Amino acid sequence: METFKIVLAMLALVLIGFIGGFATHRHLTLERIHETARKPGANLERHFQRVIDADDTQREQINTIIEKWNNKNRTSHDIHRKERTARIDSMVLEMQPHLNAAQKERVQETLTHLEEREKRHRRSK
């Protein structure tokens, strides 16, 4: 009976460790995803900092350069997003004559959903 209790206690500890590790990993992953959404290029910035392993003086200079390029990339991303939206709108206009009323409604719902998602994403930045 004593051995059974010890084995049960060990299994409980392993299970608690597994659940704790899973929860921690999930939290850290979600945090990284949210950081990337708030600040595009954060992963690239973090990667370069890890690769370069700069001292404090270098880090300040390098961060200035990285931030300048991140701003350019962000602008490029915004331009790409607007072009993509225009292409999707053109595609939908070209498809309209070939769709029935139910299909047109579903397409419109999808476009509305995409637009709302895009607005939420821009607000979270």
Buried (B, 14 or more C-beta within 10 A) or exposed (E): EEEEEEEEEEEEEEEEEEEEEEEEEEEEEEEEEEEBEEBBBBEBBBEBBEEEEBEEEEBEEBBEEBEEEBEEEBEEEEEEEEEEBEEEEEEBEEEEEEEEEEEBEEBEEEBEEEEEEEEEEEEEE
